[in-house]
Amino acid sequence: IKASNSLSVSLQAKMSRPVQARRLEGIDKNIWVDFVKLAATYSKVNLGQGFPDFPPPDFLKEALVRALSGEKDMLHQYTRAFGHPLLVKMLAQFFGKLLGRDLDPMTNVMVTVGAYQALFCCFQAFVEEGDEVIIIEPFFDCYEPMVKMAGGTPVFVPLRPRPSKDGRLMSSADWQLDPAELASKFSKRTKAIVLNSPNNPLGKVFSRGELELIAGLCVKHDVLCISDEVYEWLVYDGKEHIRIASLQGMWDRTVTIGSAGKTFSVTGWKVGWTVGPDRLLQHLCTVHQNSVYHCATIAQEAVGQGFQRELELYGKPESYFVQLPKELQRKRDWLVQSLDAVGMKPIIPEGTYFLVADISEFKSDVPDVPDSSEPYDSIFAKWMVKNKGLAAIPLSAFYCEAHKNNYNHFIRFCFAKEEATLKAANDILQKWKQEKTSP
């Protein structure tokens, strides 16, 4: 009987010791959890999340079907842990051409589960207790928690908007780094800087001069550069995407990150990669092999075939990398006009899927909440999806906690959508404008 009672007590006992690792403290909240749920519940049109609702190119779907149903049965099994042979071969040839280097597919390329895992590998491989990592604001929101999880300290430096002249709409190029302010963030503790060009959420494409400024500071202070270039092909108005690894002194200290999701409009395939010198990538491989180990073989095969096609068509009109930015630039321009017509002042992006719009003229529609610690743009975006059925993301989500209220009158829209989706968004905005102006 005593044994039975003892067993009963032990089965009912709850753990009293803390279970959460300290590295997770303060990073459990995530903007996407809240806004994805709101969009799923209320939105008629979702311009919040950054994924296309149009299909990927036919040649890539056909490559996937061939890989899935063909006679290469081993495509259903494990492939090389650090990247499927066809894919790393094509990536080495393609980026070797772009960087002007002879890349070794076995040592200069590593395939990851999307760019997200590539970022995680970088922070885990390079950052430790006491290290500082410079992050340019606004930033893709995972940079900050990933640095903290690795034991590092994020150091933030903002892109500051310069008012446009002559009444023209502001461009993402008008958001610039202050050279002295950036230089002041580098110290003996600085291990790395994170560069995102084209930038999510602004759509800013860093100029050669801006990149040379960053490169010079990296060389001077012997700092690594983690260069997130997932939107490298989505650049508009004749702008040039410059790879910082191609600048003097930067190849040896840069990991360049790319994504098939953004390159081929297949965000759900989760195929990403890193390109860089072996002295850096070997440490990413250590993290990779002890975490996810392996990426989906069939998806890698199809993406490899996609790059094979694009290498043959490089620079030609029929190249997907030429066609897609032209199509998205038209969609961008259409949404710019739509937003401007109703009084949401868009910041014209030079690249990416996204544009940011100033919502200051709508404050009378959505009053601020007194004594609320929540940034106004977050309150506005939640109200908009619940009351108008249009989903967008507050720009404050892309700033650290201390700076969220500095830029709290902007929201981010995704224009990588079908024309019907953008038209539905325009209809919502036009109806809203009529309601505002009607007596």
C-alpha positions as CSV (number, residue, x, y, z in Angstrom):
1,I,0.0,0.0,0.0
2,K,2.8,2.4,0.9
3,A,4.5,1.7,-2.5
4,S,1.2,2.3,-4.2
5,N,0.7,5.7,-2.4
6,S,4.3,6.7,-3.2
7,L,3.9,5.9,-6.9
8,S,0.6,8.0,-6.9
9,V,2.3,11.0,-5.4
10,S,5.2,10.8,-7.8
11,L,2.9,10.6,-10.8
12,Q,1.0,13.7,-9.6
13,A,4.1,15.8,-8.8
14,K,4.9,18.7,-11.1
15,M,8.3,19.9,-12.0
16,S,9.3,22.9,-9.9
17,R,12.8,23.6,-11.4
18,P,13.0,26.1,-14.3
19,V,12.9,24.5,-17.7
20,Q,13.5,27.4,-20.0
21,A,17.1,28.0,-21.1
22,R,18.4,31.5,-20.3
23,R,19.1,32.1,-23.9
24,L,15.4,32.1,-24.7
25,E,14.5,34.8,-22.1
26,G,12.9,37.9,-23.7
27,I,12.7,36.5,-27.2
28,D,9.6,34.4,-27.0
29,K,7.3,37.0,-28.5
30,N,7.1,37.0,-32.3
31,I,5.2,39.5,-34.5
32,W,4.4,36.9,-37.1
33,V,2.5,34.7,-34.7
34,D,0.1,37.5,-33.9
35,F,-0.3,39.0,-37.3
36,V,-0.6,35.7,-39.2
37,K,-3.4,34.7,-36.8
38,L,-5.1,38.1,-37.3
39,A,-4.8,37.8,-41.1
40,A,-6.2,34.3,-41.1
41,T,-9.1,35.4,-38.9
42,Y,-10.1,38.8,-40.4
43,S,-8.4,39.6,-43.7
44,K,-10.0,39.6,-47.1
45,V,-6.7,40.7,-48.6
46,N,-3.4,39.7,-47.1
47,L,-0.5,42.1,-48.1
48,G,1.3,41.3,-44.8
49,Q,3.4,38.2,-45.2
50,G,6.1,38.1,-47.8
51,F,5.2,35.3,-50.1
52,P,3.8,35.4,-53.7
53,D,0.3,34.2,-54.4
54,F,1.2,33.6,-58.0
55,P,2.7,30.3,-59.2
56,P,6.5,29.7,-59.7
57,P,7.8,29.4,-63.2
58,D,6.8,26.4,-65.3
59,F,10.4,25.2,-65.8
60,L,10.9,24.9,-62.1
61,K,7.7,23.0,-61.5
62,E,8.5,20.7,-64.4
63,A,12.0,20.1,-62.9
64,L,10.3,19.1,-59.6
65,V,8.0,16.7,-61.3
66,R,10.9,15.1,-63.2
67,A,12.8,14.7,-59.9
68,L,9.7,13.3,-58.2
69,S,8.5,10.9,-60.9
70,G,11.7,10.1,-62.8
71,E,13.9,7.1,-62.7
72,K,16.5,8.5,-60.3
73,D,15.2,6.7,-57.2
74,M,18.0,8.0,-55.0
75,L,16.5,11.4,-55.2
76,H,14.0,10.1,-52.6
77,Q,16.9,9.4,-50.2
78,Y,19.6,11.4,-48.3
79,T,22.0,13.4,-50.5
80,R,25.2,15.1,-49.5
81,A,24.6,16.8,-46.1
82,F,26.1,20.1,-47.1
83,G,24.4,20.4,-50.4
84,H,23.1,18.2,-53.2
85,P,25.9,17.8,-55.8
86,L,24.0,19.2,-58.7
87,L,22.9,22.3,-56.7
88,V,26.2,23.2,-55.2
89,K,27.9,22.7,-58.6
90,M,25.5,25.1,-60.2
91,L,25.6,27.6,-57.4
92,A,29.5,27.6,-57.5
93,Q,29.4,28.2,-61.3
94,F,26.7,30.9,-61.1
95,F,28.1,32.9,-58.2
96,G,31.6,32.3,-59.3
97,K,30.6,34.2,-62.5
98,L,29.0,37.0,-60.5
99,L,31.9,37.4,-58.0
100,G,34.6,36.8,-60.5
101,R,36.0,33.9,-58.6
102,D,36.7,30.2,-59.1
103,L,34.5,28.7,-56.5
104,D,34.8,25.1,-55.2
105,P,31.3,23.6,-54.8
106,M,32.5,21.4,-52.0
107,T,34.1,24.1,-49.8
108,N,32.7,27.5,-50.9
109,V,29.0,26.6,-50.9
110,M,26.6,25.1,-48.3
111,V,22.9,24.5,-48.8
112,T,20.5,25.3,-45.9
113,V,16.9,24.9,-45.0
114,G,16.0,28.3,-46.4
115,A,18.0,31.5,-45.7
116,Y,16.6,31.4,-42.2
117,Q,18.7,28.4,-41.3
118,A,21.7,30.0,-43.0
119,L,21.4,33.0,-40.7
120,F,21.1,30.7,-37.7
121,C,24.2,28.8,-38.7
122,C,26.1,32.1,-39.0
123,F,25.2,33.4,-35.6
124,Q,25.8,30.1,-33.9
125,A,29.1,29.5,-35.6
126,F,30.7,33.0,-35.1
127,V,29.1,34.7,-32.1
128,E,29.8,34.0,-28.5
129,E,29.4,35.6,-25.1
130,G,30.8,39.1,-25.1
131,D,30.6,39.6,-28.9
132,E,28.8,42.5,-30.4
133,V,26.9,42.3,-33.7
134,I,26.0,45.5,-35.6
135,I,22.4,45.4,-37.0
136,I,21.2,48.1,-39.4
137,E,17.6,49.3,-38.6
138,P,15.0,48.5,-39.8
139,F,16.0,44.9,-39.9
140,F,14.4,41.5,-40.7
141,D,13.2,40.6,-37.2
142,C,15.0,37.3,-36.7
143,Y,18.5,38.9,-36.6
144,E,18.1,40.3,-33.0
145,P,16.9,37.1,-31.3
146,M,19.3,34.9,-33.2
147,V,22.2,37.1,-32.0
148,K,20.9,36.9,-28.4
149,M,20.5,33.1,-28.6
150,A,24.1,32.8,-29.6
151,G,25.1,34.8,-26.5
152,G,26.0,38.0,-28.4
153,T,24.8,41.6,-27.9
154,P,23.0,43.4,-30.8
155,V,24.2,46.9,-31.5
156,F,21.8,48.9,-33.6
157,V,22.4,51.7,-36.1
158,P,19.5,53.3,-38.0
159,L,18.9,54.2,-41.6
160,R,17.7,57.8,-41.2
161,P,15.1,59.2,-43.6
162,R,15.9,62.5,-45.4
163,P,12.8,64.4,-46.4
164,S,12.2,64.4,-50.1
165,K,12.2,67.7,-52.1
166,D,9.8,69.3,-54.5
167,G,6.9,67.3,-53.1
168,R,8.0,64.0,-54.7
169,L,7.4,60.7,-53.0
170,M,10.2,59.5,-50.8
171,S,12.4,56.7,-52.1
172,S,14.0,53.9,-50.1
173,A,17.3,55.6,-51.2
174,D,16.4,58.6,-49.0
175,W,17.0,56.4,-45.9
176,Q,20.7,56.5,-45.3
177,L,23.3,55.6,-42.8
178,D,25.2,58.4,-41.0
179,P,28.9,57.5,-41.6
180,A,30.1,58.9,-38.3
181,E,27.3,57.2,-36.4
182,L,28.0,53.9,-38.1
183,A,31.8,54.2,-37.4
184,S,31.0,54.8,-33.7
185,K,29.3,51.4,-33.4
186,F,32.5,49.5,-34.2
187,S,34.7,48.5,-31.3
188,K,37.1,45.8,-30.1
189,R,34.0,43.8,-29.1
190,T,32.5,43.9,-32.6
191,K,32.5,40.4,-34.2
192,A,30.2,41.0,-37.2
193,I,27.8,43.3,-39.0
194,V,24.6,42.1,-40.7
195,L,23.9,43.6,-44.1
196,N,20.6,43.1,-45.8
197,S,20.6,44.5,-49.4
198,P,18.0,44.8,-50.9
199,N,16.6,45.5,-47.5
200,N,13.5,44.0,-46.0
201,P,11.3,46.0,-45.0
202,L,12.3,49.2,-46.8
203,G,13.3,47.9,-50.1
204,K,16.6,49.9,-50.0
205,V,19.3,48.8,-52.3
206,F,22.6,49.9,-50.8
207,S,24.8,51.9,-53.2
208,R,28.4,51.2,-54.0
209,G,29.5,54.1,-51.8
210,E,27.5,52.9,-48.9
211,L,28.9,49.4,-49.3
212,E,32.4,50.7,-49.5
213,L,31.9,52.6,-46.3
214,I,30.7,49.4,-44.6
215,A,33.5,47.3,-46.2
216,G,36.2,49.9,-45.1
217,L,35.0,49.7,-41.5
218,C,35.0,45.9,-41.6
219,V,38.5,45.7,-42.9
220,K,39.8,48.4,-40.4
221,H,38.3,46.6,-37.4
222,D,38.7,43.1,-38.7
223,V,35.0,42.3,-38.6
224,L,32.9,39.7,-40.3
225,C,30.0,40.5,-42.6
226,I,26.9,38.4,-42.8
227,S,25.3,39.5,-46.0
228,D,21.6,38.6,-46.4
229,E,21.0,39.0,-50.2
230,V,17.8,36.9,-50.7
231,Y,16.2,39.7,-52.8
232,E,19.3,40.0,-55.0
233,W,17.3,39.6,-58.3
234,L,14.4,41.8,-57.3
235,V,15.9,45.2,-58.0
236,Y,14.0,47.9,-59.9
237,D,14.4,51.1,-62.0
238,G,17.8,50.0,-63.4
239,K,19.4,49.9,-60.0
240,E,22.4,47.6,-59.6
241,H,22.7,45.0,-56.8
242,I,26.3,45.0,-55.7
243,R,27.6,42.0,-53.7
244,I,29.7,43.2,-50.8
245,A,31.9,40.1,-51.1
246,S,33.1,41.4,-54.4
247,L,34.6,44.5,-52.9
248,Q,38.3,44.8,-51.9
249,G,39.2,43.0,-48.7
250,M,35.7,41.5,-48.3
251,W,35.7,38.0,-49.8
252,D,37.7,36.6,-46.9
253,R,35.4,38.0,-44.2
254,T,31.9,37.7,-45.8
255,V,29.3,35.0,-45.8
256,T,26.7,35.7,-48.6
257,I,23.2,34.2,-48.0
258,G,20.7,33.5,-50.8
259,S,17.3,31.9,-51.2
260,A,15.5,29.9,-53.8
261,G,12.3,31.0,-52.2
262,K,12.7,34.6,-53.3
263,T,14.8,33.8,-56.4
264,F,12.3,31.4,-58.0
265,S,9.1,32.4,-56.1
266,V,9.0,29.1,-54.1
267,T,9.1,30.3,-50.4
268,G,7.6,27.0,-49.2
269,W,10.4,24.9,-50.7
270,K,12.9,26.2,-48.0
271,V,16.1,25.9,-50.0
272,G,18.7,28.4,-49.1
273,W,22.5,28.6,-49.3
274,T,25.7,30.3,-48.1
275,V,28.6,31.3,-50.3
276,G,32.0,32.2,-48.9
277,P,35.6,31.1,-48.1
278,D,36.2,27.7,-46.7
279,R,37.7,29.2,-43.5
280,L,34.3,30.6,-42.7
281,L,32.0,27.9,-44.2
282,Q,33.6,25.0,-42.4
283,H,32.3,26.4,-39.1
284,L,28.8,26.8,-40.6
285,C,29.0,23.1,-41.7
286,T,29.7,22.1,-38.1
287,V,26.5,23.8,-36.9
288,H,24.5,22.5,-39.9
289,Q,25.6,18.8,-39.4
290,N,24.6,19.0,-35.7
291,S,21.2,20.6,-36.2
292,V,19.2,19.9,-39.3
293,Y,22.0,17.9,-41.0
294,H,20.2,17.6,-44.4
295,C,17.9,19.5,-46.7
296,A,15.2,17.9,-49.0
297,T,16.9,16.2,-51.9
298,I,14.2,16.6,-54.5
299,A,13.8,20.3,-53.9
300,Q,17.6,20.8,-54.2
301,E,17.6,18.8,-57.5
302,A,14.8,21.0,-58.9
303,V,16.5,24.2,-57.8
304,G,19.8,22.9,-59.3
305,Q,18.1,22.4,-62.6
306,G,16.6,25.9,-62.3
307,F,20.1,27.5,-61.9
308,Q,21.4,25.3,-64.8
309,R,18.7,26.9,-67.0
310,E,19.4,30.4,-65.7
311,L,23.1,30.1,-66.2
312,E,22.6,29.3,-69.9
313,L,20.1,32.2,-70.2
314,Y,22.1,34.7,-68.1
315,G,21.3,38.3,-69.1
316,K,19.0,37.2,-71.9
317,P,15.4,38.5,-72.1
318,E,13.9,35.1,-71.5
319,S,15.8,34.6,-68.2
320,Y,13.5,34.4,-65.2
321,F,15.9,36.6,-63.4
322,V,15.2,39.3,-66.0
323,Q,11.5,38.7,-66.3
324,L,10.5,38.6,-62.6
325,P,11.8,42.0,-61.6
326,K,10.1,43.6,-64.6
327,E,6.8,42.0,-63.5
328,L,7.2,43.0,-59.9
329,Q,8.2,46.5,-60.8
330,R,4.8,46.9,-62.5
331,K,3.0,45.5,-59.5
332,R,5.0,47.9,-57.2
333,D,4.1,50.9,-59.4
334,W,0.5,49.9,-59.3
335,L,0.4,49.7,-55.5
336,V,2.3,52.9,-55.2
337,Q,-0.3,54.7,-57.2
338,S,-3.1,53.1,-55.3
339,L,-1.8,54.0,-51.9
340,D,-0.8,57.6,-52.9
341,A,-4.3,58.1,-54.2
342,V,-5.9,57.5,-50.8
343,G,-3.3,59.4,-48.8
344,M,-1.1,56.7,-47.6
345,K,2.3,58.1,-48.7
346,P,4.4,55.2,-50.1
347,I,8.1,55.1,-49.9
348,I,9.1,53.8,-53.3
349,P,11.3,50.7,-52.9
350,E,14.3,50.1,-55.1
351,G,14.0,46.3,-54.5
352,T,12.3,43.4,-52.7
353,Y,8.7,42.4,-52.4
354,F,7.8,45.2,-50.1
355,L,7.0,48.9,-49.8
356,V,6.5,51.0,-46.7
357,A,3.7,53.6,-46.4
358,D,3.3,56.6,-44.1
359,I,-0.1,56.4,-42.3
360,S,0.0,59.8,-40.6
361,E,-3.0,61.1,-42.5
362,F,-5.2,58.3,-41.1
363,K,-4.7,59.1,-37.5
364,S,-8.1,60.6,-37.2
365,D,-9.6,57.2,-38.3
366,V,-7.6,55.2,-35.8
367,P,-6.9,57.2,-32.6
368,D,-4.0,56.3,-30.5
369,V,-4.6,54.4,-27.3
370,P,-3.7,56.6,-24.3
371,D,-1.0,55.1,-22.0
372,S,-0.4,52.2,-24.3
373,S,3.1,50.8,-24.6
374,E,2.2,49.3,-28.0
375,P,3.5,51.4,-31.0
376,Y,0.9,53.3,-32.9
377,D,1.6,51.5,-36.2
378,S,0.9,48.2,-34.5
379,I,-2.5,49.5,-33.2
380,F,-3.3,50.8,-36.6
381,A,-2.4,47.6,-38.5
382,K,-4.5,45.5,-36.1
383,W,-7.5,47.9,-36.4
384,M,-7.1,47.9,-40.2
385,V,-7.2,44.1,-40.6
386,K,-10.2,43.8,-38.2
387,N,-12.2,46.7,-39.6
388,K,-11.2,46.9,-43.2
389,G,-10.0,43.3,-44.0
390,L,-6.6,44.5,-45.2
391,A,-3.5,42.9,-43.6
392,A,-0.1,44.7,-43.4
393,I,2.8,44.6,-41.0
394,P,3.8,47.6,-38.7
395,L,7.2,48.9,-39.4
396,S,8.0,49.0,-35.7
397,A,8.2,45.2,-35.8
398,F,11.5,45.7,-37.6
399,Y,13.1,47.8,-34.8
400,C,14.6,46.9,-31.4
401,E,12.4,47.6,-28.4
402,A,14.1,50.9,-27.5
403,H,13.5,52.3,-31.0
404,K,10.1,51.0,-31.9
405,N,8.3,54.3,-31.2
406,N,10.8,56.3,-33.3
407,Y,9.3,55.1,-36.6
408,N,5.7,54.2,-35.5
409,H,3.7,55.8,-38.3
410,F,4.6,53.4,-41.1
411,I,3.3,50.0,-42.3
412,R,4.7,47.5,-44.7
413,F,2.8,46.0,-47.7
414,C,3.8,43.1,-49.9
415,F,3.2,43.7,-53.6
416,A,4.4,40.2,-54.8
417,K,0.8,39.2,-55.4
418,E,-1.6,38.4,-58.2
419,E,-3.1,41.4,-60.0
420,A,-6.5,40.3,-58.6
421,T,-5.2,40.5,-55.1
422,L,-3.8,44.0,-55.6
423,K,-7.0,45.1,-57.2
424,A,-9.0,43.8,-54.2
425,A,-6.7,45.8,-51.9
426,N,-7.2,48.9,-54.0
427,D,-11.0,48.4,-53.8
428,I,-10.7,48.3,-50.0
429,L,-8.6,51.5,-50.0
430,Q,-10.9,53.4,-52.3
431,K,-14.0,52.5,-50.3
432,W,-12.1,53.6,-47.2
433,K,-11.3,56.9,-48.8
434,Q,-14.9,57.5,-49.8
435,E,-16.0,56.8,-46.2
436,K,-13.5,59.4,-45.0
437,T,-14.6,62.1,-47.3
438,S,-18.4,61.5,-47.2
439,P,-20.3,63.9,-44.9
